[in-house]
């Protein structure tokens, strides 16, 4: 009799454990499917960006132009936020991104001008400025205009 009772208790505990595990897996799978659906919906709901004819591309260069961005240190970012440091103060702009944007605007027939906002540019090396200057010369030679906007320019901004 005692053996039958122990078997019945073992069966009950095993069944309960399997049921709990099934419910746990079901809930986790439902959460995963909901997150996956939300991600897919967020990608599919993007509105198409339309560029009107004779548009001007505005390049707001705020930060320092570098060859390659340094990896973001999460602890440094957190300490900057905690101590109230301006995150834009340490912003880096990849030179390749600037050159790519200028070349894209040059080849796009909808863009007729380039507007440079340089008041927050913190500086860069002369070699990078020469590369940007070459890209701007090619842009200008395509018959499109370049405008620069700023209240005050440093030497590298100029």
C-alpha positions as CSV (number, residue, x, y, z in Angstrom):
1,X,0.0,0.0,0.0
2,X,2.8,2.3,0.9
3,X,4.5,1.7,-2.4
4,X,1.4,2.6,-4.3
5,X,1.0,5.8,-2.4
6,X,4.6,6.8,-3.1
7,X,4.2,6.0,-6.8
8,X,1.0,8.1,-6.8
9,X,2.8,11.0,-5.1
10,X,5.7,10.7,-7.5
11,X,3.3,10.7,-10.5
12,X,1.5,13.7,-9.1
13,X,4.7,15.7,-8.5
14,X,6.1,14.7,-12.0
15,X,2.9,15.7,-13.7
16,X,2.8,19.0,-11.8
17,X,6.4,19.8,-12.7
18,X,5.8,19.0,-16.4
19,X,2.7,21.2,-16.3
20,X,4.5,24.1,-14.8
21,X,7.3,23.7,-17.3
22,X,4.8,23.6,-20.2
23,X,3.1,26.8,-18.9
24,X,6.5,28.5,-18.5
25,X,7.6,27.6,-22.0
26,X,4.2,28.6,-23.4
27,X,4.4,32.1,-21.8
28,X,8.0,32.6,-22.9
29,X,7.1,31.6,-26.5
30,X,4.1,33.9,-26.5
31,X,6.3,36.8,-25.2
32,X,8.9,36.0,-27.9
33,X,6.3,36.0,-30.7
34,X,4.8,39.3,-29.4
35,X,8.3,40.9,-29.4
36,X,9.0,39.6,-32.9
37,X,5.7,40.8,-34.2
38,X,6.3,44.3,-32.7
39,X,9.7,44.5,-34.3
40,X,8.4,43.4,-37.7
41,X,5.5,45.9,-37.5
42,X,7.9,48.7,-36.6
43,X,9.9,48.0,-39.7
44,X,7.0,47.7,-42.0
45,X,5.3,50.9,-40.8
46,X,8.1,53.3,-41.8
47,X,6.9,56.0,-44.0
48,X,8.7,56.6,-47.2
49,X,10.8,59.8,-47.2
50,X,10.1,61.9,-50.1
51,X,12.6,64.5,-51.4
52,X,11.0,67.3,-53.3
53,X,12.5,68.7,-56.5
54,X,15.1,71.5,-56.1
55,X,15.7,70.5,-52.4
56,X,18.8,71.5,-50.4
57,X,20.7,69.0,-48.3
58,X,21.6,70.5,-45.0
59,X,24.7,69.1,-43.3
60,X,24.8,70.1,-39.7
61,X,28.3,69.1,-38.6
62,X,28.4,69.2,-34.8
63,X,31.3,67.6,-33.2
64,X,34.7,66.5,-34.4
65,X,35.4,64.9,-37.8
66,X,37.4,61.7,-37.4
67,X,38.7,59.0,-39.7
68,X,36.9,56.3,-37.6
69,X,34.6,56.7,-34.6
70,X,35.8,55.2,-31.4
71,X,33.6,52.6,-29.7
72,X,31.1,54.0,-27.2
73,X,32.1,53.2,-23.6
74,X,28.8,52.6,-21.7
75,X,30.4,53.6,-18.4
76,X,31.8,56.8,-19.8
77,X,28.4,57.6,-21.3
78,X,26.6,56.9,-18.0
79,X,29.1,59.1,-16.1
80,X,28.6,61.9,-18.6
81,X,24.8,61.7,-18.1
82,X,25.1,61.4,-14.3
83,X,27.5,64.4,-14.0
84,X,25.5,66.5,-16.5
85,X,28.1,66.7,-19.3
86,X,26.7,67.6,-22.7
87,X,26.7,64.4,-24.9
88,X,27.1,66.6,-28.0
89,X,30.4,67.8,-26.6
90,X,32.1,64.5,-27.4
91,X,30.3,63.7,-30.7
92,X,32.3,62.3,-33.5
93,X,31.5,62.5,-37.2
94,X,33.0,59.9,-39.5
95,X,34.8,61.5,-42.5
96,X,33.4,58.8,-44.8
97,X,29.8,59.8,-43.8
98,X,30.4,63.4,-44.7
99,X,32.0,62.5,-48.1
100,X,29.3,60.0,-48.8
101,X,26.5,62.6,-48.1
102,X,28.2,65.1,-50.4
103,X,28.6,62.6,-53.2
104,X,25.0,61.4,-52.8
105,X,23.7,65.0,-53.0
106,X,25.9,65.5,-56.1
107,X,24.4,62.5,-57.9
108,X,20.8,63.1,-56.8
109,X,18.9,65.2,-59.4
110,X,16.4,66.3,-56.8
111,X,19.0,68.1,-54.7
112,X,20.0,71.5,-56.2
113,X,22.1,72.9,-53.3
114,X,24.1,72.0,-50.2
115,X,23.8,74.0,-46.9
116,X,26.6,73.7,-44.5
117,X,25.9,74.5,-40.8
118,X,29.3,74.6,-39.2
119,X,28.9,76.6,-36.0
120,X,29.1,73.5,-33.8
121,X,32.0,71.9,-35.7
122,X,34.8,71.4,-33.1
123,X,37.6,70.9,-35.5
124,X,39.5,68.3,-37.4
125,X,42.8,67.7,-39.1
126,X,43.9,69.5,-42.3
127,X,44.0,66.2,-44.3
128,X,40.3,65.6,-43.5
129,X,39.4,69.2,-44.5
130,X,41.2,68.8,-47.8
131,X,39.2,65.6,-48.6
132,X,35.9,67.4,-47.7
133,X,37.1,70.4,-49.8
134,X,37.7,68.1,-52.8
135,X,34.2,66.6,-52.4
136,X,32.8,70.1,-52.2
137,X,34.7,71.2,-55.4
138,X,33.2,68.2,-57.3
139,X,29.8,69.0,-55.9
140,X,30.2,72.6,-57.1
141,X,31.5,71.6,-60.5
142,X,28.2,69.7,-61.1
143,X,26.5,73.1,-61.3
144,X,24.9,73.0,-57.8
145,X,25.3,75.7,-55.2
146,X,26.9,75.6,-51.8
147,X,25.8,77.8,-48.9
148,X,27.5,78.0,-45.5
149,X,25.7,79.2,-42.4
150,X,27.1,80.3,-39.1
151,X,27.4,83.3,-36.8
152,X,31.1,82.8,-36.0
153,X,33.7,80.6,-37.6
154,X,37.0,79.3,-36.3
155,X,39.9,78.6,-38.7
156,X,38.9,75.0,-39.2
157,X,35.2,75.8,-39.6
158,X,36.1,78.3,-42.2
